[in-house]
């Protein structure tokens, strides 16, 4: 195995300054973090020009490496494991090369028999992964930056000096066309349809089919301008610890997710489900009151606990020592307060990050409980497939490490359209108008990005 490469870079606080020169390179990706510097907002990671790509749609996967193209019906996670190859030695650095990309919500159809009712208008890959030999890392706590390479791709060593020059020279933001949406915004599940779906879920709950179902609404409009410019604005108004920007031939993804799906480092696994939401308020006293109300809410705590139990079960498929070190913590973001818990475990012998991912996918916080029945109900009631939304975006390192988000608060731009989704968990004691309003609160930053901010009165007669 070739020796890894590493070089220090002049530190810049803003990851966008490093990403700007490569934003238009093929398969450029930024795993971003925003907000106060803490363990979950400490790092940023960016890369471009992967030496191989893996995409999957339905039963067909495609591996592209240079001019070589391989089409396969093999499970895409097995293909990804082969592409990652033998595990590299552990590193103190967050990432020294590996796979970065998205695992779409509907990738679960490879492992679960689910009905096919909702329409798939986007027709995006269920999985889109690049294999990256080099990356730029930022550590905001240590105020350091590095260019790193695994050395597996000979082109990295040949181009090393050029890469160093690219990232060592400050790059001012380029002049880009402002991003926004055109006329004709469409909304899936406007108030009357949302009300009917809400009541149907409560019927299922009373009948004993499920305890909770996450119901989402989709907003879509024609898009114009530069998606990277749009992401720069999104991260300014809605900084989040698990944000991402991804430029692929299939779609641009603008993500401001507050939620971690799975993190694996060494022999430690962590997932941090979010369930429970209150809007922020401009009056600090009222804002603090809303946070206290969320923390004390029996309904929100019960909803959160349902998902914690689901994730304990999911992790136990591949992990031992499954624990809940933190329960019902309130975390505050620009638009909302959230109720967050932490579940941890240790992978059993012979289990790796891809095994853990398969056992937990998709995240229980965006399905409901029990998971499979909730997904069947989602397919029945949501008119269109979720695609990337509610899947995961993240990395898997050559050293076996992984970190990923739940792909919520996400705008997907493809085919001249911009789409975003907002949802929430419905339980037995949910109130229709409160749940409907929650979808507007969660989507406020995305609505502002597209210059569309619906008031409840426009949809709720």
TORKOL-4160 file (C-alpha; in steps of 0.2 Angstrom, whole numbers, padded with zeros to 4 digits, m for minus):
461
<pt num="1" X="0000" Y="0000" Z="0000"/>
<pt num="2" X="0007" Y="0017" Z="m0005"/>
<pt num="3" X="0012" Y="0029" Z="0009"/>
<pt num="4" X="m0001" Y="0042" Z="0013"/>
<pt num="5" X="0002" Y="0061" Z="0010"/>
<pt num="6" X="m0001" Y="0075" Z="0021"/>
<pt num="7" X="0003" Y="0094" Z="0020"/>
<pt num="8" X="m0002" Y="0109" Z="0031"/>
<pt num="9" X="m0012" Y="0122" Z="0023"/>
<pt num="10" X="m0014" Y="0141" Z="0028"/>
<pt num="11" X="m0029" Y="0140" Z="0040"/>
<pt num="12" X="m0045" Y="0149" Z="0035"/>
<pt num="13" X="m0060" Y="0149" Z="0047"/>
<pt num="14" X="m0073" Y="0147" Z="0032"/>
<pt num="15" X="m0073" Y="0130" Z="0023"/>
<pt num="16" X="m0081" Y="0139" Z="0009"/>
<pt num="17" X="m0065" Y="0148" Z="0005"/>
<pt num="18" X="m0056" Y="0132" Z="0002"/>
<pt num="19" X="m0071" Y="0124" Z="m0008"/>
<pt num="20" X="m0073" Y="0139" Z="m0019"/>
<pt num="21" X="m0059" Y="0135" Z="m0032"/>
<pt num="22" X="m0066" Y="0117" Z="m0034"/>
<pt num="23" X="m0085" Y="0120" Z="m0032"/>
<pt num="24" X="m0087" Y="0116" Z="m0051"/>
<pt num="25" X="m0075" Y="0101" Z="m0052"/>
<pt num="26" X="m0083" Y="0084" Z="m0055"/>
<pt num="27" X="m0091" Y="0077" Z="m0040"/>
<pt num="28" X="m0086" Y="0091" Z="m0029"/>
<pt num="29" X="m0092" Y="0088" Z="m0011"/>
<pt num="30" X="m0091" Y="0098" Z="0005"/>
<pt num="31" X="m0096" Y="0090" Z="0022"/>
<pt num="32" X="m0098" Y="0106" Z="0032"/>
<pt num="33" X="m0102" Y="0111" Z="0050"/>
<pt num="34" X="m0109" Y="0127" Z="0057"/>
<pt num="35" X="m0113" Y="0135" Z="0073"/>
<pt num="36" X="m0103" Y="0137" Z="0089"/>
<pt num="37" X="m0087" Y="0127" Z="0089"/>
<pt num="38" X="m0090" Y="0111" Z="0098"/>
<pt num="39" X="m0087" Y="0092" Z="0095"/>
<pt num="40" X="m0101" Y="0092" Z="0082"/>
<pt num="41" X="m0097" Y="0108" Z="0073"/>
<pt num="42" X="m0078" Y="0106" Z="0074"/>
<pt num="43" X="m0073" Y="0099" Z="0057"/>
<pt num="44" X="m0076" Y="0102" Z="0039"/>
<pt num="45" X="m0071" Y="0090" Z="0024"/>
<pt num="46" X="m0070" Y="0093" Z="0006"/>
<pt num="47" X="m0065" Y="0084" Z="m0010"/>
<pt num="48" X="m0067" Y="0083" Z="m0029"/>
<pt num="49" X="m0063" Y="0072" Z="m0044"/>
<pt num="50" X="m0065" Y="0055" Z="m0037"/>
<pt num="51" X="m0054" Y="0041" Z="m0045"/>
<pt num="52" X="m0070" Y="0030" Z="m0045"/>
<pt num="53" X="m0089" Y="0032" Z="m0043"/>
<pt num="54" X="m0102" Y="0020" Z="m0038"/>
<pt num="55" X="m0121" Y="0023" Z="m0042"/>
<pt num="56" X="m0136" Y="0012" Z="m0039"/>
<pt num="57" X="m0154" Y="0014" Z="m0045"/>
<pt num="58" X="m0166" Y="0000" Z="m0041"/>
<pt num="59" X="m0157" Y="m0017" Z="m0044"/>
<pt num="60" X="m0143" Y="m0010" Z="m0055"/>
<pt num="61" X="m0127" Y="m0003" Z="m0049"/>
<pt num="62" X="m0113" Y="0005" Z="m0060"/>
<pt num="63" X="m0095" Y="0007" Z="m0056"/>
<pt num="64" X="m0086" Y="0020" Z="m0066"/>
<pt num="65" X="m0067" Y="0021" Z="m0065"/>
<pt num="66" X="m0059" Y="0031" Z="m0079"/>
<pt num="67" X="m0065" Y="0024" Z="m0095"/>
<pt num="68" X="m0069" Y="0007" Z="m0087"/>
<pt num="69" X="m0088" Y="0004" Z="m0083"/>
<pt num="70" X="m0095" Y="m0011" Z="m0074"/>
<pt num="71" X="m0113" Y="m0014" Z="m0072"/>
<pt num="72" X="m0118" Y="m0026" Z="m0058"/>
<pt num="73" X="m0134" Y="m0033" Z="m0049"/>
<pt num="74" X="m0123" Y="m0036" Z="m0033"/>
<pt num="75" X="m0129" Y="m0028" Z="m0017"/>
<pt num="76" X="m0121" Y="m0010" Z="m0018"/>
<pt num="77" X="m0114" Y="m0010" Z="m0001"/>
<pt num="78" X="m0104" Y="m0026" Z="m0005"/>
<pt num="79" X="m0098" Y="m0017" Z="m0020"/>
<pt num="80" X="m0093" Y="m0002" Z="m0010"/>
<pt num="81" X="m0084" Y="m0013" Z="0003"/>
<pt num="82" X="m0074" Y="m0020" Z="m0012"/>
<pt num="83" X="m0070" Y="m0003" Z="m0018"/>
<pt num="84" X="m0064" Y="0003" Z="m0001"/>
<pt num="85" X="m0052" Y="m0012" Z="m0001"/>
<pt num="86" X="m0041" Y="m0018" Z="0014"/>
<pt num="87" X="m0043" Y="m0007" Z="0030"/>
<pt num="88" X="m0030" Y="0006" Z="0031"/>
<pt num="89" X="m0021" Y="0009" Z="0048"/>
<pt num="90" X="m0031" Y="0021" Z="0060"/>
<pt num="91" X="m0026" Y="0039" Z="0059"/>
<pt num="92" X="m0028" Y="0053" Z="0071"/>
<pt num="93" X="m0035" Y="0064" Z="0057"/>
<pt num="94" X="m0053" Y="0063" Z="0054"/>
<pt num="95" X="m0051" Y="0057" Z="0035"/>
<pt num="96" X="m0037" Y="0052" Z="0024"/>
<pt num="97" X="m0047" Y="0046" Z="0009"/>
<pt num="98" X="m0062" Y="0035" Z="0006"/>
<pt num="99" X="m0080" Y="0036" Z="0000"/>
<pt num="100" X="m0091" Y="0051" Z="0001"/>
<pt num="101" X="m0109" Y="0053" Z="m0005"/>
<pt num="102" X="m0127" Y="0050" Z="m0002"/>
<pt num="103" X="m0137" Y="0035" Z="0003"/>
<pt num="104" X="m0155" Y="0039" Z="m0003"/>
<pt num="105" X="m0170" Y="0034" Z="0007"/>
<pt num="106" X="m0176" Y="0022" Z="m0006"/>
<pt num="107" X="m0160" Y="0012" Z="m0005"/>
<pt num="108" X="m0169" Y="0002" Z="0009"/>
<pt num="109" X="m0179" Y="m0006" Z="m0005"/>
<pt num="110" X="m0163" Y="m0017" Z="m0009"/>
<pt num="111" X="m0166" Y="m0025" Z="0009"/>
<pt num="112" X="m0184" Y="m0023" Z="0013"/>
<pt num="113" X="m0199" Y="m0028" Z="0003"/>
<pt num="114" X="m0210" Y="m0012" Z="0002"/>
<pt num="115" X="m0225" Y="m0007" Z="m0009"/>
<pt num="116" X="m0222" Y="0003" Z="m0025"/>
<pt num="117" X="m0236" Y="0016" Z="m0024"/>
<pt num="118" X="m0228" Y="0034" Z="m0024"/>
<pt num="119" X="m0221" Y="0041" Z="m0040"/>
<pt num="120" X="m0203" Y="0043" Z="m0043"/>
<pt num="121" X="m0202" Y="0060" Z="m0052"/>
<pt num="122" X="m0183" Y="0064" Z="m0049"/>
<pt num="123" X="m0176" Y="0047" Z="m0055"/>
<pt num="124" X="m0160" Y="0050" Z="m0046"/>
<pt num="125" X="m0148" Y="0036" Z="m0040"/>
<pt num="126" X="m0153" Y="0028" Z="m0024"/>
<pt num="127" X="m0134" Y="0029" Z="m0020"/>
<pt num="128" X="m0121" Y="0040" Z="m0027"/>
<pt num="129" X="m0103" Y="0038" Z="m0020"/>
<pt num="130" X="m0087" Y="0045" Z="m0025"/>
<pt num="131" X="m0070" Y="0036" Z="m0020"/>
<pt num="132" X="m0058" Y="0050" Z="m0016"/>
<pt num="133" X="m0040" Y="0049" Z="m0014"/>
<pt num="134" X="m0037" Y="0066" Z="m0007"/>
<pt num="135" X="m0046" Y="0079" Z="0003"/>
<pt num="136" X="m0045" Y="0095" Z="0013"/>
<pt num="137" X="m0048" Y="0094" Z="0032"/>
<pt num="138" X="m0052" Y="0109" Z="0043"/>
<pt num="139" X="m0051" Y="0108" Z="0062"/>
<pt num="140" X="m0060" Y="0123" Z="0069"/>
<pt num="141" X="m0055" Y="0119" Z="0087"/>
<pt num="142" X="m0037" Y="0117" Z="0083"/>
<pt num="143" X="m0037" Y="0131" Z="0070"/>
<pt num="144" X="m0028" Y="0120" Z="0057"/>
<pt num="145" X="m0030" Y="0114" Z="0040"/>
<pt num="146" X="m0022" Y="0100" Z="0030"/>
<pt num="147" X="m0022" Y="0093" Z="0012"/>
<pt num="148" X="m0022" Y="0074" Z="0014"/>
<pt num="149" X="m0020" Y="0059" Z="0002"/>
<pt num="150" X="m0021" Y="0040" Z="0004"/>
<pt num="151" X="m0009" Y="0037" Z="m0011"/>
<pt num="152" X="m0020" Y="0024" Z="m0018"/>
<pt num="153" X="m0022" Y="0034" Z="m0034"/>
<pt num="154" X="m0006" Y="0038" Z="m0043"/>
<pt num="155" X="m0013" Y="0054" Z="m0050"/>
<pt num="156" X="m0014" Y="0061" Z="m0032"/>
<pt num="157" X="0005" Y="0060" Z="m0031"/>
<pt num="158" X="0008" Y="0067" Z="m0048"/>
<pt num="159" X="m0004" Y="0082" Z="m0045"/>
<pt num="160" X="0001" Y="0085" Z="m0027"/>
<pt num="161" X="0010" Y="0101" Z="m0030"/>
<pt num="162" X="m0005" Y="0108" Z="m0040"/>
<pt num="163" X="m0017" Y="0104" Z="m0027"/>
<pt num="164" X="m0006" Y="0112" Z="m0014"/>
<pt num="165" X="m0006" Y="0128" Z="m0024"/>
<pt num="166" X="m0025" Y="0127" Z="m0027"/>
<pt num="167" X="m0028" Y="0127" Z="m0008"/>
<pt num="168" X="m0014" Y="0137" Z="m0002"/>
<pt num="169" X="m0019" Y="0153" Z="m0011"/>
<pt num="170" X="m0034" Y="0162" Z="m0004"/>
<pt num="171" X="m0049" Y="0162" Z="m0016"/>
<pt num="172" X="m0062" Y="0176" Z="m0015"/>
<pt num="173" X="m0080" Y="0171" Z="m0018"/>
<pt num="174" X="m0083" Y="0170" Z="m0036"/>
<pt num="175" X="m0096" Y="0181" Z="m0045"/>
<pt num="176" X="m0110" Y="0168" Z="m0047"/>
<pt num="177" X="m0128" Y="0170" Z="m0052"/>
<pt num="178" X="m0140" Y="0171" Z="m0037"/>
<pt num="179" X="m0150" Y="0155" Z="m0034"/>
<pt num="180" X="m0169" Y="0155" Z="m0032"/>
<pt num="181" X="m0185" Y="0148" Z="m0037"/>
<pt num="182" X="m0196" Y="0153" Z="m0052"/>
<pt num="183" X="m0215" Y="0155" Z="m0052"/>
<pt num="184" X="m0227" Y="0140" Z="m0050"/>
<pt num="185" X="m0222" Y="0133" Z="m0033"/>
<pt num="186" X="m0231" Y="0116" Z="m0030"/>
<pt num="187" X="m0234" Y="0108" Z="m0013"/>
<pt num="188" X="m0238" Y="0090" Z="m0010"/>
<pt num="189" X="m0250" Y="0088" Z="0004"/>
<pt num="190" X="m0258" Y="0105" Z="0006"/>
<pt num="191" X="m0269" Y="0107" Z="0021"/>
<pt num="192" X="m0284" Y="0096" Z="0015"/>
<pt num="193" X="m0273" Y="0082" Z="0009"/>
<pt num="194" X="m0262" Y="0083" Z="0025"/>
<pt num="195" X="m0277" Y="0082" Z="0036"/>
<pt num="196" X="m0283" Y="0067" Z="0027"/>
<pt num="197" X="m0266" Y="0058" Z="0028"/>
<pt num="198" X="m0264" Y="0064" Z="0047"/>
<pt num="199" X="m0281" Y="0056" Z="0051"/>
<pt num="200" X="m0277" Y="0040" Z="0041"/>
<pt num="201" X="m0261" Y="0038" Z="0052"/>
<pt num="202" X="m0271" Y="0040" Z="0068"/>
<pt num="203" X="m0283" Y="0027" Z="0062"/>
<pt num="204" X="m0268" Y="0015" Z="0059"/>
<pt num="205" X="m0261" Y="0019" Z="0077"/>
<pt num="206" X="m0278" Y="0016" Z="0085"/>
<pt num="207" X="m0279" Y="m0001" Z="0075"/>
<pt num="208" X="m0262" Y="m0006" Z="0082"/>
<pt num="209" X="m0252" Y="m0005" Z="0066"/>
<pt num="210" X="m0239" Y="0007" Z="0072"/>
<pt num="211" X="m0235" Y="0019" Z="0086"/>
<pt num="212" X="m0228" Y="0033" Z="0076"/>
<pt num="213" X="m0226" Y="0038" Z="0057"/>
<pt num="214" X="m0216" Y="0052" Z="0050"/>
<pt num="215" X="m0226" Y="0061" Z="0037"/>
<pt num="216" X="m0217" Y="0073" Z="0025"/>
<pt num="217" X="m0223" Y="0087" Z="0013"/>
<pt num="218" X="m0214" Y="0091" Z="m0003"/>
<pt num="219" X="m0211" Y="0109" Z="m0010"/>
<pt num="220" X="m0205" Y="0111" Z="m0028"/>
<pt num="221" X="m0202" Y="0125" Z="m0040"/>
<pt num="222" X="m0192" Y="0128" Z="m0056"/>
<pt num="223" X="m0175" Y="0133" Z="m0051"/>
<pt num="224" X="m0163" Y="0146" Z="m0058"/>
<pt num="225" X="m0145" Y="0152" Z="m0053"/>
<pt num="226" X="m0130" Y="0144" Z="m0046"/>
<pt num="227" X="m0133" Y="0131" Z="m0033"/>
<pt num="228" X="m0117" Y="0134" Z="m0024"/>
<pt num="229" X="m0121" Y="0152" Z="m0022"/>
<pt num="230" X="m0138" Y="0146" Z="m0014"/>
<pt num="231" X="m0128" Y="0134" Z="m0002"/>
<pt num="232" X="m0117" Y="0149" Z="0003"/>
<pt num="233" X="m0133" Y="0158" Z="0008"/>
<pt num="234" X="m0141" Y="0143" Z="0016"/>
<pt num="235" X="m0126" Y="0140" Z="0028"/>
<pt num="236" X="m0127" Y="0159" Z="0032"/>
<pt num="237" X="m0145" Y="0159" Z="0038"/>
<pt num="238" X="m0146" Y="0141" Z="0044"/>
<pt num="239" X="m0129" Y="0135" Z="0051"/>
<pt num="240" X="m0130" Y="0117" Z="0056"/>
<pt num="241" X="m0117" Y="0104" Z="0062"/>
<pt num="242" X="m0121" Y="0091" Z="0048"/>
<pt num="243" X="m0122" Y="0102" Z="0033"/>
<pt num="244" X="m0117" Y="0096" Z="0015"/>
<pt num="245" X="m0115" Y="0102" Z="m0003"/>
<pt num="246" X="m0113" Y="0089" Z="m0016"/>
<pt num="247" X="m0111" Y="0093" Z="m0035"/>
<pt num="248" X="m0114" Y="0077" Z="m0046"/>
<pt num="249" X="m0120" Y="0074" Z="m0064"/>
<pt num="250" X="m0137" Y="0070" Z="m0057"/>
<pt num="251" X="m0141" Y="0083" Z="m0044"/>
<pt num="252" X="m0134" Y="0097" Z="m0033"/>
<pt num="253" X="m0138" Y="0094" Z="m0015"/>
<pt num="254" X="m0139" Y="0108" Z="m0003"/>
<pt num="255" X="m0141" Y="0102" Z="0015"/>
<pt num="256" X="m0142" Y="0110" Z="0032"/>
<pt num="257" X="m0145" Y="0095" Z="0043"/>
<pt num="258" X="m0145" Y="0096" Z="0062"/>
<pt num="259" X="m0145" Y="0077" Z="0064"/>
<pt num="260" X="m0132" Y="0064" Z="0065"/>
<pt num="261" X="m0136" Y="0047" Z="0059"/>
<pt num="262" X="m0121" Y="0036" Z="0062"/>
<pt num="263" X="m0103" Y="0040" Z="0068"/>
<pt num="264" X="m0091" Y="0026" Z="0069"/>
<pt num="265" X="m0073" Y="0029" Z="0076"/>
<pt num="266" X="m0063" Y="0014" Z="0081"/>
<pt num="267" X="m0074" Y="0003" Z="0091"/>
<pt num="268" X="m0087" Y="0016" Z="0095"/>
<pt num="269" X="m0104" Y="0019" Z="0087"/>
<pt num="270" X="m0115" Y="0034" Z="0090"/>
<pt num="271" X="m0132" Y="0040" Z="0083"/>
<pt num="272" X="m0141" Y="0055" Z="0089"/>
<pt num="273" X="m0160" Y="0055" Z="0084"/>
<pt num="274" X="m0170" Y="0071" Z="0084"/>
<pt num="275" X="m0188" Y="0070" Z="0089"/>
<pt num="276" X="m0197" Y="0085" Z="0097"/>
<pt num="277" X="m0198" Y="0103" Z="0090"/>
<pt num="278" X="m0202" Y="0120" Z="0095"/>
<pt num="279" X="m0200" Y="0136" Z="0085"/>
<pt num="280" X="m0187" Y="0150" Z="0090"/>
<pt num="281" X="m0194" Y="0166" Z="0096"/>
<pt num="282" X="m0187" Y="0184" Z="0094"/>
<pt num="283" X="m0191" Y="0188" Z="0112"/>
<pt num="284" X="m0177" Y="0179" Z="0123"/>
<pt num="285" X="m0188" Y="0176" Z="0137"/>
<pt num="286" X="m0202" Y="0168" Z="0126"/>
<pt num="287" X="m0188" Y="0158" Z="0117"/>
<pt num="288" X="m0181" Y="0151" Z="0133"/>
<pt num="289" X="m0199" Y="0147" Z="0138"/>
<pt num="290" X="m0202" Y="0137" Z="0122"/>
<pt num="291" X="m0186" Y="0127" Z="0125"/>
<pt num="292" X="m0191" Y="0123" Z="0143"/>
<pt num="293" X="m0209" Y="0118" Z="0137"/>
<pt num="294" X="m0201" Y="0106" Z="0124"/>
<pt num="295" X="m0189" Y="0098" Z="0137"/>
<pt num="296" X="m0204" Y="0095" Z="0149"/>
<pt num="297" X="m0217" Y="0090" Z="0136"/>
<pt num="298" X="m0223" Y="0072" Z="0140"/>
<pt num="299" X="m0229" Y="0070" Z="0121"/>
<pt num="300" X="m0212" Y="0075" Z="0114"/>
<pt num="301" X="m0202" Y="0065" Z="0127"/>
<pt num="302" X="m0213" Y="0049" Z="0123"/>
<pt num="303" X="m0211" Y="0052" Z="0104"/>
<pt num="304" X="m0192" Y="0054" Z="0106"/>
<pt num="305" X="m0191" Y="0038" Z="0117"/>
<pt num="306" X="m0200" Y="0028" Z="0104"/>
<pt num="307" X="m0186" Y="0032" Z="0092"/>
<pt num="308" X="m0172" Y="0029" Z="0105"/>
<pt num="309" X="m0179" Y="0011" Z="0108"/>
<pt num="310" X="m0180" Y="0008" Z="0089"/>
<pt num="311" X="m0162" Y="0013" Z="0087"/>
<pt num="312" X="m0157" Y="0003" Z="0102"/>
<pt num="313" X="m0165" Y="m0012" Z="0093"/>
<pt num="314" X="m0157" Y="m0007" Z="0076"/>
<pt num="315" X="m0139" Y="m0005" Z="0084"/>
<pt num="316" X="m0141" Y="m0022" Z="0093"/>
<pt num="317" X="m0141" Y="m0031" Z="0076"/>
<pt num="318" X="m0122" Y="m0027" Z="0074"/>
<pt num="319" X="m0117" Y="m0020" Z="0091"/>
<pt num="320" X="m0114" Y="m0025" Z="0109"/>
<pt num="321" X="m0115" Y="m0014" Z="0124"/>
<pt num="322" X="m0129" Y="m0003" Z="0117"/>
<pt num="323" X="m0132" Y="0012" Z="0129"/>
<pt num="324" X="m0141" Y="0028" Z="0130"/>
<pt num="325" X="m0129" Y="0040" Z="0138"/>
<pt num="326" X="m0140" Y="0056" Z="0135"/>
<pt num="327" X="m0159" Y="0057" Z="0134"/>
<pt num="328" X="m0170" Y="0072" Z="0130"/>
<pt num="329" X="m0157" Y="0086" Z="0128"/>
<pt num="330" X="m0163" Y="0102" Z="0120"/>
<pt num="331" X="m0152" Y="0109" Z="0106"/>
<pt num="332" X="m0156" Y="0126" Z="0098"/>
<pt num="333" X="m0154" Y="0130" Z="0080"/>
<pt num="334" X="m0158" Y="0146" Z="0071"/>
<pt num="335" X="m0176" Y="0142" Z="0067"/>
<pt num="336" X="m0181" Y="0129" Z="0080"/>
<pt num="337" X="m0177" Y="0120" Z="0096"/>
<pt num="338" X="m0175" Y="0101" Z="0095"/>
<pt num="339" X="m0176" Y="0087" Z="0108"/>
<pt num="340" X="m0160" Y="0076" Z="0105"/>
<pt num="341" X="m0155" Y="0059" Z="0112"/>
<pt num="342" X="m0139" Y="0049" Z="0110"/>
<pt num="343" X="m0137" Y="0030" Z="0108"/>
<pt num="344" X="m0120" Y="0021" Z="0107"/>
<pt num="345" X="m0113" Y="0004" Z="0105"/>
<pt num="346" X="m0098" Y="m0006" Z="0100"/>
<pt num="347" X="m0098" Y="m0016" Z="0084"/>
<pt num="348" X="m0096" Y="m0035" Z="0087"/>
<pt num="349" X="m0081" Y="m0045" Z="0080"/>
<pt num="350" X="m0083" Y="m0046" Z="0061"/>
<pt num="351" X="m0095" Y="m0031" Z="0059"/>
<pt num="352" X="m0089" Y="m0015" Z="0050"/>
<pt num="353" X="m0097" Y="0002" Z="0047"/>
<pt num="354" X="m0107" Y="m0005" Z="0032"/>
<pt num="355" X="m0114" Y="m0018" Z="0042"/>
<pt num="356" X="m0120" Y="m0006" Z="0055"/>
<pt num="357" X="m0126" Y="0006" Z="0041"/>
<pt num="358" X="m0137" Y="m0008" Z="0034"/>
<pt num="359" X="m0144" Y="m0013" Z="0051"/>
<pt num="360" X="m0150" Y="0005" Z="0055"/>
<pt num="361" X="m0155" Y="0011" Z="0037"/>
<pt num="362" X="m0165" Y="0022" Z="0035"/>
<pt num="363" X="m0164" Y="0031" Z="0052"/>
<pt num="364" X="m0179" Y="0028" Z="0063"/>
<pt num="365" X="m0181" Y="0046" Z="0067"/>
<pt num="366" X="m0188" Y="0049" Z="0050"/>
<pt num="367" X="m0198" Y="0033" Z="0048"/>
<pt num="368" X="m0208" Y="0030" Z="0063"/>
<pt num="369" X="m0211" Y="0014" Z="0073"/>
<pt num="370" X="m0211" Y="0000" Z="0070"/>
<pt num="371" X="m0200" Y="0004" Z="0055"/>
<pt num="372" X="m0206" Y="m0007" Z="0041"/>
<pt num="373" X="m0224" Y="m0004" Z="0044"/>
<pt num="374" X="m0221" Y="0015" Z="0046"/>
<pt num="375" X="m0212" Y="0014" Z="0029"/>
<pt num="376" X="m0227" Y="0005" Z="0021"/>
<pt num="377" X="m0238" Y="0019" Z="0027"/>
<pt num="378" X="m0227" Y="0032" Z="0021"/>
<pt num="379" X="m0227" Y="0024" Z="0004"/>
<pt num="380" X="m0246" Y="0024" Z="0004"/>
<pt num="381" X="m0249" Y="0042" Z="0010"/>
<pt num="382" X="m0234" Y="0052" Z="0002"/>
<pt num="383" X="m0238" Y="0054" Z="m0016"/>
<pt num="384" X="m0220" Y="0055" Z="m0022"/>
<pt num="385" X="m0204" Y="0046" Z="m0017"/>
<pt num="386" X="m0192" Y="0054" Z="m0005"/>
<pt num="387" X="m0176" Y="0051" Z="m0015"/>
<pt num="388" X="m0161" Y="0058" Z="m0006"/>
<pt num="389" X="m0172" Y="0066" Z="0008"/>
<pt num="390" X="m0172" Y="0056" Z="0024"/>
<pt num="391" X="m0158" Y="0045" Z="0018"/>
<pt num="392" X="m0140" Y="0049" Z="0023"/>
<pt num="393" X="m0125" Y="0060" Z="0017"/>
<pt num="394" X="m0108" Y="0056" Z="0024"/>
<pt num="395" X="m0091" Y="0048" Z="0022"/>
<pt num="396" X="m0083" Y="0031" Z="0025"/>
<pt num="397" X="m0064" Y="0031" Z="0027"/>
<pt num="398" X="m0052" Y="0019" Z="0021"/>
<pt num="399" X="m0048" Y="0016" Z="0039"/>
<pt num="400" X="m0066" Y="0010" Z="0043"/>
<pt num="401" X="m0072" Y="0026" Z="0051"/>
<pt num="402" X="m0088" Y="0034" Z="0046"/>
<pt num="403" X="m0099" Y="0049" Z="0049"/>
<pt num="404" X="m0116" Y="0053" Z="0042"/>
<pt num="405" X="m0131" Y="0064" Z="0044"/>
<pt num="406" X="m0150" Y="0062" Z="0041"/>
<pt num="407" X="m0153" Y="0071" Z="0025"/>
<pt num="408" X="m0166" Y="0083" Z="0032"/>
<pt num="409" X="m0167" Y="0102" Z="0029"/>
<pt num="410" X="m0161" Y="0098" Z="0011"/>
<pt num="411" X="m0164" Y="0106" Z="m0006"/>
<pt num="412" X="m0161" Y="0095" Z="m0021"/>
<pt num="413" X="m0159" Y="0103" Z="m0038"/>
<pt num="414" X="m0161" Y="0093" Z="m0053"/>
<pt num="415" X="m0169" Y="0094" Z="m0070"/>
<pt num="416" X="m0172" Y="0112" Z="m0068"/>
<pt num="417" X="m0182" Y="0110" Z="m0052"/>
<pt num="418" X="m0178" Y="0113" Z="m0034"/>
<pt num="419" X="m0187" Y="0102" Z="m0021"/>
<pt num="420" X="m0187" Y="0102" Z="m0002"/>
<pt num="421" X="m0196" Y="0092" Z="0010"/>
<pt num="422" X="m0202" Y="0095" Z="0028"/>
<pt num="423" X="m0210" Y="0082" Z="0040"/>
<pt num="424" X="m0214" Y="0077" Z="0058"/>
<pt num="425" X="m0218" Y="0062" Z="0068"/>
<pt num="426" X="m0237" Y="0058" Z="0070"/>
<pt num="427" X="m0242" Y="0049" Z="0086"/>
<pt num="428" X="m0259" Y="0046" Z="0095"/>
<pt num="429" X="m0260" Y="0062" Z="0104"/>
<pt num="430" X="m0253" Y="0073" Z="0090"/>
<pt num="431" X="m0264" Y="0089" Z="0085"/>
<pt num="432" X="m0267" Y="0092" Z="0067"/>
<pt num="433" X="m0264" Y="0110" Z="0066"/>
<pt num="434" X="m0248" Y="0109" Z="0078"/>
<pt num="435" X="m0240" Y="0096" Z="0066"/>
<pt num="436" X="m0244" Y="0106" Z="0051"/>
<pt num="437" X="m0237" Y="0121" Z="0058"/>
<pt num="438" X="m0221" Y="0112" Z="0063"/>
<pt num="439" X="m0218" Y="0108" Z="0045"/>
<pt num="440" X="m0218" Y="0126" Z="0041"/>
<pt num="441" X="m0206" Y="0130" Z="0056"/>
<pt num="442" X="m0194" Y="0117" Z="0050"/>
<pt num="443" X="m0194" Y="0123" Z="0032"/>
<pt num="444" X="m0192" Y="0141" Z="0036"/>
<pt num="445" X="m0174" Y="0143" Z="0031"/>
<pt num="446" X="m0177" Y="0133" Z="0015"/>
<pt num="447" X="m0192" Y="0143" Z="0010"/>
<pt num="448" X="m0182" Y="0159" Z="0012"/>
<pt num="449" X="m0168" Y="0152" Z="0001"/>
<pt num="450" X="m0181" Y="0150" Z="m0013"/>
<pt num="451" X="m0189" Y="0167" Z="m0009"/>
<pt num="452" X="m0205" Y="0158" Z="m0004"/>
<pt num="453" X="m0212" Y="0159" Z="0014"/>
<pt num="454" X="m0230" Y="0152" Z="0016"/>
<pt num="455" X="m0240" Y="0157" Z="0030"/>
<pt num="456" X="m0252" Y="0145" Z="0038"/>
<pt num="457" X="m0267" Y="0155" Z="0033"/>
<pt num="458" X="m0262" Y="0153" Z="0015"/>
<pt num="459" X="m0265" Y="0134" Z="0016"/>
<pt num="460" X="m0276" Y="0132" Z="0032"/>
<pt num="461" X="m0294" Y="0138" Z="0027"/>
